């Protein structure tokens, strides 16, 4: 069966996970458990946040964006905006 194109919502979640995983290593958070102090929660809750980013509280999102130094493009992508979402769209 052919792979279906991701919805805008699924793509935004994928961008969030990729940004977290990429920047986590870059800024010295080697394991998911290292993110616990940022969120102020247990490792299990961090895993839940990463698997379903839509359920992250705004305050937690701000902390993770600051700690992992997300770029403007990454932040836009997490909200369904930016260059990744403009590909192939009619520019009228």
C-alpha positions in Angstrom: 0.0 0.0 0.0 1.4 3.4 -0.9 2.4 5.7 1.9 -0.1 8.5 2.4 0.9 12.1 2.6 1.0 13.4 6.2 -1.7 15.9 7.2 -0.6 19.4 8.2 -1.2 18.4 11.8 1.0 15.3 11.6 3.7 17.1 9.8 3.8 19.8 12.5 4.1 17.1 15.2 6.9 15.5 13.2 8.7 18.8 13.0 8.4 19.3 16.7 9.8 15.8 17.4 12.7 16.3 14.9 13.5 19.7 16.5 13.6 18.3 20.0 15.6 15.2 19.0 18.1 17.2 16.9 18.6 20.1 19.4 18.6 17.8 22.4 21.9 16.3 21.4 23.3 19.6 20.2 22.7 21.3 23.6 23.8 18.4 25.9 20.5 16.7 26.7 21.7 13.2 25.8 18.6 11.3 27.1 14.9 12.0 27.4 15.4 11.9 31.2 17.7 15.0 30.8 14.6 17.0 29.7 12.8 16.3 33.0 14.1 19.4 34.8 12.9 21.6 31.9 9.4 20.3 32.1 9.5 19.7 35.8 8.0 16.2 35.3 8.9 12.5 35.3 10.5 10.8 32.3 7.2 9.1 31.5 5.5 12.5 31.1 8.3 13.7 28.8 7.7 10.7 26.6 4.0 11.5 26.5 4.8 15.1 25.6 7.1 14.0 22.7 4.6 11.4 21.4 1.7 13.9 21.4 3.0 17.5 21.2 -0.6 18.9 21.0 -1.0 18.2 24.7 2.0 20.2 25.9 1.1 23.2 28.1 2.1 26.6 26.8 4.5 27.2 29.7 6.3 23.8 29.1 6.5 24.6 25.4 8.2 27.9 26.1 10.7 26.2 28.4 11.6 23.6 25.8 11.9 26.2 23.0 14.2 28.3 25.2 16.3 25.4 26.5 16.8 23.7 23.2 17.2 27.1 21.3 14.7 26.3 18.5 15.2 28.3 15.3 12.4 30.6 14.0 11.8 28.1 11.2 11.4 25.2 13.7 8.9 27.2 15.8 6.9 28.1 12.7 6.9 24.5 11.6 5.6 23.3 14.9 2.5 25.5 14.3 1.9 24.5 10.7 3.6 27.6 9.2 6.8 28.3 7.4 8.6 27.1 4.4 7.8 23.4 4.7 4.1 24.1 4.5 4.3 26.4 1.5 5.8 23.8 -0.9 3.5 23.1 -3.9 0.8 25.5 -2.8 -0.8 27.9 -5.2 0.6 31.4 -4.5 -2.5 33.5 -5.5 
